[in-house]
Amino acid sequence: MLPLDPIFKAYDIRGTVPEQLDAEVARAVGAAFAAFTAASRVVVGRDMRPSGTDLVEAFTDGVLDQGVDVVDLGLASTDYLYYAAGNLDAPGAMFTASHNPAKYNGIKLCLSGARPVGQDTGLADIKESAADGGPPSSGRRGSRTEQDLLPAFGDHVRGFFGSGPIRPLKIVADCANGMGGLIAPMVFGELSFEVEYLYPELDGTFPNHPADPINPENIVDLQARVRQTGADLGLAFDGDADRVFLVDDEGVGVSGSTTTALVAAALLDRNGGSGTVIYNLICSKSVPEVIEEHGGTPLRSRVGHSFIKTTMADSGAIFGGEHSGHYYFADNYRADSGIIATMVILGVLCEGDVPMSQLRKPFERYASSGEINSEVDDPKATLEAVEPKLAELPDATVDHLDGLTVDCGEWWVNLRPSNTEPLLRCNLEAADEAMCKEKTELVLNLVKEA
């Protein structure tokens, strides 16, 4: 039996190489995935991590041994892989550990049409089969071909810019030595923006800074360069370039909630002021407010791409956004893409004559704690101890869509257990900074005392 428990997460496969994830595991997962999908071909891509080449080769061998063909994209961003899975109507496997350090690698899987694979939609079955080494050989060998869909992906992405004129904006893009260094120049090369790239070299050892833009420390270089050059916008991509975080013209970071609200407003306006938009439950309250103000129907979801994509499919939503920087588009096979979100934002900037620092202000209405992690011995027991104390607060309403959410009118808090560590994640929002600080201290003390 292969020890797969540590690397199979809620939404993907991820672990250290070679201690947890090696060629034997990759081959078994490839065979199990091919058998699970029962497809005639599987699309495979990888990021720039040095370990990716051998892992892809082993995974491919497992797929071919099931009599299933492999379409190899080579180096790819995760959103490019999802596009290919949608365009070719085939299941896909992306080898990446996203924002994790260099010693990690992983596999993000999707079904044909870029449909999600999560714990409840196939990942548990694939794990069970792979733990036994994967299914036996089919007796027929599939074939491997290489295919370059990058030009088509670039055209697809640029189609989200909108129909307005292109103003001569200056952009600084921090690729963090990740796949943004491949994707961003390809997309922007056909547009008349002035773009400067920081760390565009593909280097999976991340020699400059971690490819994790949600951590403020990792966008310091970008912020400084935006200020130095007087740029109109800064872009910070993560390792596999499916997420983007924005920096405004004053060098100030823009939250995922604000970006979600901006993109939602733009797409609803283009859609004639109608449509459903998904937002996850740790997004700011400003997000559903903005959706309604632009004629849309807001729909709240659990955190995580498999939940967002499923909810989008069920509801017919035109867009979905997460506070963590994932943005999902119905016209992109409901898959997430940072570079597509960038195109929408640039379209909005070009249509108006307002800098990003001013454009963002109407969408930022509350004070936020940011995500605060607390180490606890038993997250579930801690939640059970904290809930009665929060529930008795004035005007409190409680729900359990994802962890524990308590809304007290002028402020709300969500406490969620981590999927992989003994942590409770706290996100709190309030009417102003003073109240946010006060209520965050209250909640964290309750967690500490539990």
C-alpha positions as CSV (number, residue, x, y, z in Angstrom):
1,M,0.0,0.0,0.0
2,L,1.3,3.4,-0.9
3,P,1.1,6.0,2.0
4,L,-1.1,8.6,0.3
5,D,-3.0,10.1,3.3
6,P,-0.5,12.9,3.7
7,I,-0.6,14.1,0.1
8,F,-4.3,13.8,-0.9
9,K,-5.9,17.1,0.2
10,A,-9.5,18.3,-0.1
11,Y,-9.0,19.6,-3.7
12,D,-5.7,18.3,-5.0
13,I,-2.6,16.2,-4.3
14,R,0.4,17.9,-2.8
15,G,3.6,16.9,-0.9
16,T,7.3,17.0,-0.7
17,V,9.5,15.4,-3.4
18,P,10.6,12.6,-3.2
19,E,9.7,11.8,0.4
20,Q,5.9,11.9,-0.1
21,L,5.5,12.3,-3.9
22,D,7.7,10.3,-6.2
23,A,7.6,8.6,-9.6
24,E,6.0,5.4,-8.1
25,V,3.1,7.5,-6.6
26,A,2.8,9.6,-9.8
27,R,2.5,6.5,-12.0
28,A,-0.1,4.9,-9.7
29,V,-2.1,8.2,-9.7
30,G,-1.9,8.4,-13.5
31,A,-3.3,4.9,-13.9
32,A,-6.0,5.4,-11.3
33,F,-7.0,8.7,-12.9
34,A,-7.2,7.3,-16.4
35,A,-9.3,4.4,-15.2
36,F,-11.6,6.6,-13.1
37,T,-12.3,9.0,-16.0
38,A,-12.8,6.2,-18.6
39,A,-11.7,8.8,-21.1
40,S,-9.9,8.2,-24.4
41,R,-7.3,10.9,-23.7
42,V,-5.9,12.9,-20.8
43,V,-4.3,16.4,-21.0
44,V,-1.1,16.9,-18.9
45,G,0.8,20.1,-18.1
46,R,3.5,21.1,-15.6
47,D,4.9,24.1,-13.9
48,M,8.6,25.1,-13.8
49,R,9.6,23.0,-10.7
50,P,12.6,20.8,-11.5
51,S,10.8,17.7,-10.1
52,G,7.9,18.1,-12.6
53,T,9.7,16.4,-15.6
54,D,10.2,13.0,-13.9
55,L,6.8,13.1,-12.2
56,V,5.0,13.9,-15.5
57,E,6.8,11.1,-17.2
58,A,5.8,8.6,-14.6
59,F,2.2,9.8,-14.5
60,T,2.0,9.6,-18.3
61,D,3.3,6.1,-18.2
62,G,0.5,5.1,-15.8
63,V,-2.1,6.7,-18.1
64,L,-0.7,5.1,-21.3
65,D,-0.7,1.7,-19.5
66,Q,-4.5,2.0,-19.3
67,G,-4.7,2.3,-23.1
68,V,-5.5,6.0,-22.8
69,D,-3.7,8.7,-24.9
70,V,-1.9,11.6,-23.4
71,V,-1.8,15.2,-24.8
72,D,1.3,16.8,-23.3
73,L,1.1,20.6,-23.1
74,G,4.6,20.9,-21.6
75,L,5.2,23.9,-19.5
76,A,1.8,25.4,-18.5
77,S,0.0,27.6,-16.0
78,T,-2.9,25.9,-14.2
79,D,-5.5,28.1,-16.0
80,Y,-3.9,27.1,-19.4
81,L,-4.4,23.5,-18.4
82,Y,-8.0,24.1,-17.5
83,Y,-8.5,25.9,-20.8
84,A,-7.1,22.9,-22.7
85,A,-9.3,20.5,-20.8
86,G,-12.3,22.6,-21.7
87,N,-11.2,23.2,-25.3
88,L,-10.4,19.5,-26.0
89,D,-13.2,18.2,-23.8
90,A,-10.8,15.9,-22.0
91,P,-9.7,15.3,-18.4
92,G,-6.6,17.1,-17.3
93,A,-3.7,16.9,-14.8
94,M,-1.6,19.8,-13.8
95,F,1.7,19.2,-12.0
96,T,2.2,22.1,-9.6
97,A,2.4,22.9,-5.9
98,S,1.1,26.4,-6.6
99,H,2.5,28.8,-4.0
100,N,4.3,26.1,-1.9
101,P,8.2,26.1,-1.5
102,A,10.5,24.4,-4.0
103,K,10.6,21.1,-2.3
104,Y,6.9,20.5,-2.9
105,N,5.1,19.4,-6.0
106,G,1.5,18.2,-6.6
107,I,-1.3,17.4,-9.0
108,K,-4.4,19.3,-9.7
109,L,-6.9,17.1,-11.5
110,C,-10.0,18.0,-13.5
111,L,-12.6,16.1,-15.6
112,S,-13.5,16.8,-19.2
113,G,-14.7,20.3,-19.8
114,A,-12.5,21.4,-16.8
115,R,-15.0,20.1,-14.3
116,P,-13.6,19.9,-10.8
117,V,-12.3,16.8,-9.0
118,G,-12.5,17.1,-5.2
119,Q,-12.7,14.7,-2.3
120,D,-16.4,14.0,-2.9
121,T,-16.2,14.0,-6.7
122,G,-13.6,11.4,-7.4
123,L,-10.4,12.2,-5.5
124,A,-11.2,9.7,-2.8
125,D,-11.8,7.0,-5.4
126,I,-8.6,7.8,-7.2
127,K,-6.7,7.7,-3.9
128,E,-8.1,4.3,-3.0
129,S,-7.1,2.8,-6.4
130,A,-3.7,4.5,-6.4
131,A,-2.9,3.2,-2.9
132,D,-2.9,-0.3,-4.3
133,G,-0.5,0.7,-7.1
134,G,-3.3,1.6,-9.5
135,P,-5.4,-0.7,-11.6
136,P,-3.8,-3.5,-13.7
137,S,-2.6,-2.8,-17.2
138,S,-5.3,-2.7,-19.8
139,G,-3.1,-4.7,-22.2
140,R,-3.2,-1.9,-24.7
141,R,-0.8,1.0,-24.8
142,G,-2.0,4.5,-25.4
143,S,0.0,7.1,-27.4
144,R,1.6,10.4,-26.3
145,T,1.4,13.6,-28.4
146,E,2.5,17.1,-27.8
147,Q,0.2,20.0,-28.5
148,D,0.6,23.8,-28.2
149,L,-2.6,25.6,-27.4
150,L,-0.9,28.7,-26.0
151,P,-1.8,31.0,-29.0
152,A,-5.4,30.0,-28.8
153,F,-5.4,30.5,-25.0
154,G,-3.9,34.0,-25.5
155,D,-6.7,34.9,-27.9
156,H,-9.3,33.5,-25.4
157,V,-7.9,35.6,-22.5
158,R,-7.7,38.8,-24.5
159,G,-11.3,38.3,-25.4
160,F,-12.3,39.3,-21.8
161,F,-10.8,42.8,-22.1
162,G,-14.0,44.2,-23.4
163,S,-14.9,46.3,-26.4
164,G,-13.5,49.7,-25.3
165,P,-10.2,51.4,-26.4
166,I,-6.8,50.5,-25.0
167,R,-5.2,53.4,-23.1
168,P,-1.4,53.4,-22.8
169,L,-1.3,52.1,-19.3
170,K,2.0,51.1,-17.6
171,I,1.9,47.8,-15.8
172,V,4.4,46.0,-13.6
173,A,4.0,42.2,-13.3
174,D,5.8,40.2,-10.7
175,C,6.0,36.7,-12.0
176,A,7.9,35.4,-8.9
177,N,9.9,33.0,-11.2
178,G,6.6,31.1,-11.7
179,M,4.5,30.4,-14.7
180,G,3.4,34.0,-15.0
181,G,6.7,34.4,-16.8
182,L,5.4,32.3,-19.6
183,I,1.7,33.3,-19.7
184,A,1.8,37.1,-19.1
185,P,4.3,38.0,-21.9
186,M,2.3,35.8,-24.3
187,V,-0.9,37.6,-23.5
188,F,0.4,41.1,-23.2
189,G,2.6,40.7,-26.3
190,E,-0.5,41.3,-28.5
191,L,-1.6,44.4,-26.6
192,S,-0.2,48.0,-26.5
193,F,0.3,48.3,-22.8
194,E,3.8,49.1,-21.4
195,V,4.6,46.1,-19.3
196,E,7.7,45.6,-17.0
197,Y,8.3,42.1,-15.7
198,L,9.9,41.3,-12.3
199,Y,11.5,37.9,-12.0
200,P,10.0,36.5,-15.3
201,E,12.6,33.7,-15.5
202,L,11.1,30.2,-14.9
203,D,12.9,28.9,-11.9
204,G,11.2,26.5,-9.6
205,T,13.7,27.1,-6.8
206,F,12.2,30.6,-6.4
207,P,15.5,32.5,-5.9
208,N,13.9,35.9,-5.3
209,H,10.9,35.4,-3.1
210,P,8.2,32.8,-2.5
211,A,5.5,32.7,-5.2
212,D,2.8,33.3,-2.6
213,P,1.3,36.8,-3.2
214,I,-1.3,36.5,-0.4
215,N,1.6,37.1,2.0
216,P,2.3,40.8,2.1
217,E,6.0,40.2,2.4
218,N,6.0,38.8,-1.1
219,I,4.7,41.8,-2.9
220,V,7.1,44.3,-1.4
221,D,9.3,44.4,-4.5
222,L,6.3,44.9,-6.7
223,Q,4.9,47.7,-4.6
224,A,8.2,49.5,-4.6
225,R,8.6,49.2,-8.4
226,V,5.1,50.5,-9.0
227,R,5.8,53.6,-6.9
228,Q,9.3,54.1,-8.5
229,T,8.0,53.9,-12.1
230,G,4.6,55.6,-11.6
231,A,2.9,52.5,-12.9
232,D,-0.9,52.4,-13.2
233,L,-1.2,48.8,-11.9
234,G,0.8,46.0,-10.4
235,L,0.2,42.3,-10.8
236,A,1.5,39.6,-8.5
237,F,1.1,36.0,-9.8
238,D,1.4,32.9,-7.7
239,G,3.6,29.9,-8.8
240,D,1.2,28.3,-11.2
241,A,-0.2,31.7,-12.3
242,D,-3.9,30.8,-11.7
243,R,-4.1,33.5,-9.0
244,V,-3.4,37.2,-9.2
245,F,-3.3,40.0,-6.6
246,L,-3.4,43.6,-7.7
247,V,-1.4,46.6,-6.5
248,D,-2.8,50.0,-7.2
249,D,-1.0,53.1,-8.6
250,E,0.0,54.2,-5.1
251,G,1.6,50.8,-4.4
252,V,-1.2,49.6,-2.1
253,G,-2.4,46.0,-2.3
254,V,-6.0,45.4,-3.4
255,S,-7.8,42.6,-1.5
256,G,-9.4,39.6,-3.3
257,S,-12.8,40.8,-2.1
258,T,-12.3,44.2,-3.8
259,T,-11.2,42.5,-7.0
260,T,-14.1,40.2,-6.9
261,A,-16.5,43.1,-6.5
262,L,-14.8,45.1,-9.4
263,V,-14.9,42.1,-11.8
264,A,-18.5,41.2,-10.8
265,A,-19.7,44.8,-11.4
266,A,-17.9,44.9,-14.8
267,L,-19.3,41.6,-16.0
268,L,-22.8,42.3,-14.8
269,D,-22.8,45.7,-16.6
270,R,-21.6,43.9,-19.8
271,N,-24.4,41.3,-19.3
272,G,-27.1,43.9,-19.2
273,G,-27.3,44.1,-15.4
274,S,-28.4,40.6,-14.8
275,G,-26.9,37.3,-13.8
276,T,-25.9,35.3,-10.7
277,V,-22.5,35.8,-9.1
278,I,-20.9,33.4,-6.6
279,Y,-18.8,34.7,-3.7
280,N,-17.3,32.6,-0.9
281,L,-18.3,33.2,2.7
282,I,-15.1,35.0,3.7
283,C,-15.5,37.7,1.1
284,S,-16.4,41.2,2.4
285,K,-20.1,42.1,2.7
286,S,-19.4,44.7,0.1
287,V,-19.3,41.9,-2.5
288,P,-23.0,40.9,-2.4
289,E,-23.9,44.6,-2.0
290,V,-22.1,45.5,-5.2
291,I,-23.6,42.5,-7.0
292,E,-27.1,43.6,-6.1
293,E,-26.4,47.2,-7.0
294,H,-25.4,46.1,-10.5
295,G,-28.5,44.1,-11.0
296,G,-27.1,40.7,-10.2
297,T,-28.1,37.9,-7.8
298,P,-25.4,37.1,-5.2
299,L,-25.0,33.5,-4.1
300,R,-22.8,32.6,-1.1
301,S,-20.6,29.5,-1.3
302,R,-18.1,27.5,0.7
303,V,-14.4,28.2,0.3
304,G,-12.7,26.1,-2.4
305,H,-12.7,25.7,-6.2
306,S,-14.7,22.5,-6.3
307,F,-17.5,24.1,-4.4
308,I,-17.5,27.3,-6.4
309,K,-17.4,25.5,-9.7
310,T,-20.2,23.1,-8.7
311,T,-22.3,26.0,-7.5
312,M,-21.7,27.9,-10.7
313,A,-22.8,24.9,-12.8
314,D,-25.9,24.4,-10.7
315,S,-26.9,28.1,-10.7
316,G,-25.8,29.1,-14.2
317,A,-23.7,31.9,-12.6
318,I,-21.6,34.1,-14.9
319,F,-18.8,34.6,-12.4
320,G,-17.4,33.5,-9.1
321,G,-14.8,35.1,-6.8
322,E,-12.8,34.1,-3.7
323,H,-11.1,36.3,-1.2
324,S,-7.9,34.2,-1.8
325,G,-7.5,35.6,-5.4
326,H,-9.3,32.9,-7.4
327,Y,-11.7,34.2,-10.0
328,Y,-14.0,31.9,-12.0
329,F,-15.7,32.7,-15.3
330,A,-18.6,30.9,-16.9
331,D,-17.1,31.7,-20.4
332,N,-13.9,30.0,-19.3
333,Y,-15.4,26.6,-18.6
334,R,-16.2,27.9,-15.1
335,A,-12.5,27.6,-14.3
336,D,-10.4,30.2,-12.5
337,S,-7.9,32.5,-14.1
338,G,-5.8,35.3,-12.8
339,I,-4.9,36.6,-16.2
340,I,-8.5,36.7,-17.3
341,A,-9.4,38.7,-14.2
342,T,-6.6,41.1,-15.1
343,M,-8.0,41.6,-18.6
344,V,-11.4,42.5,-17.1
345,I,-9.8,45.0,-14.7
346,L,-7.7,46.6,-17.4
347,G,-10.8,47.0,-19.5
348,V,-12.5,48.9,-16.7
349,L,-9.4,51.1,-16.2
350,C,-9.2,51.9,-19.9
351,E,-13.0,52.7,-20.2
352,G,-12.7,55.4,-17.5
353,D,-10.2,58.1,-16.6
354,V,-9.9,57.1,-12.9
355,P,-6.7,55.6,-11.4
356,M,-7.0,52.3,-9.6
357,S,-6.5,54.0,-6.2
358,Q,-9.7,55.9,-6.9
359,L,-11.6,53.1,-8.7
360,R,-11.3,50.8,-5.8
361,K,-12.7,53.1,-3.1
362,P,-16.5,52.6,-3.7
363,F,-16.0,48.9,-3.3
364,E,-14.2,49.1,0.1
365,R,-16.8,49.7,2.8
366,Y,-15.7,47.8,5.9
367,A,-12.6,47.0,8.0
368,S,-11.2,43.5,7.9
369,S,-9.0,41.5,10.2
370,G,-7.4,39.5,7.3
371,E,-7.0,35.8,7.9
372,I,-5.6,35.0,11.3
373,N,-4.5,31.4,12.1
374,S,-4.6,30.0,15.6
375,E,-2.9,26.7,16.6
376,V,-5.3,24.5,18.5
377,D,-5.2,20.8,19.6
378,D,-8.6,20.0,18.3
379,P,-10.3,22.5,15.9
380,K,-13.7,20.8,16.0
381,A,-13.8,20.8,19.8
382,T,-12.6,24.4,19.9
383,L,-15.5,25.4,17.5
384,E,-18.0,23.6,19.7
385,A,-16.7,25.4,22.8
386,V,-16.7,28.9,21.1
387,E,-20.0,28.7,19.3
388,P,-22.4,29.1,22.4
389,K,-20.5,32.1,23.6
390,L,-20.6,33.8,20.2
391,A,-24.2,32.8,19.6
392,E,-25.4,34.6,22.8
393,L,-24.0,38.0,21.6
394,P,-26.6,40.7,20.6
395,D,-28.2,40.2,17.2
396,A,-26.1,37.1,16.5
397,T,-27.2,34.7,13.8
398,V,-25.3,31.4,13.3
399,D,-24.7,29.2,10.2
400,H,-22.4,26.2,9.5
401,L,-22.0,26.4,5.7
402,D,-18.3,26.2,6.1
403,G,-17.0,26.1,9.7
404,L,-18.8,28.5,12.0
405,T,-20.1,31.9,10.8
406,V,-21.6,34.3,13.3
407,D,-23.1,37.5,12.0
408,C,-24.0,40.3,14.6
409,G,-25.1,42.9,12.1
410,E,-22.3,45.5,12.4
411,W,-19.7,42.8,12.4
412,W,-19.3,39.1,11.5
413,V,-16.7,36.4,11.9
414,N,-16.0,33.0,10.3
415,L,-13.9,30.3,12.0
416,R,-12.9,27.4,9.8
417,P,-10.6,24.4,10.5
418,S,-7.7,24.0,8.2
419,N,-7.9,20.9,5.9
420,T,-4.3,20.0,6.6
421,E,-3.1,21.4,9.9
422,P,-4.3,21.8,13.5
423,L,-5.3,25.4,12.8
424,L,-8.4,27.5,13.1
425,R,-8.7,30.2,10.4
426,C,-10.4,33.4,11.6
427,N,-11.8,36.0,9.2
428,L,-13.6,39.0,10.7
429,E,-15.2,42.1,9.3
430,A,-16.7,45.1,11.0
431,A,-18.1,48.6,10.3
432,D,-14.8,50.4,11.2
433,E,-11.2,49.7,12.3
434,A,-11.9,50.3,16.0
435,M,-14.7,47.8,16.1
436,C,-12.7,45.3,13.9
437,K,-9.8,45.4,16.4
438,E,-12.1,45.0,19.4
439,K,-14.1,42.1,18.0
440,T,-11.0,40.3,16.7
441,E,-9.5,40.4,20.1
442,L,-12.7,39.1,21.6
443,V,-12.9,36.1,19.2
444,L,-9.3,35.2,19.5
445,N,-9.5,35.3,23.3
446,L,-12.4,32.9,23.1
447,V,-10.5,30.6,20.9
448,K,-7.5,30.7,23.2
449,E,-9.6,30.0,26.3
450,A,-11.5,27.1,24.6
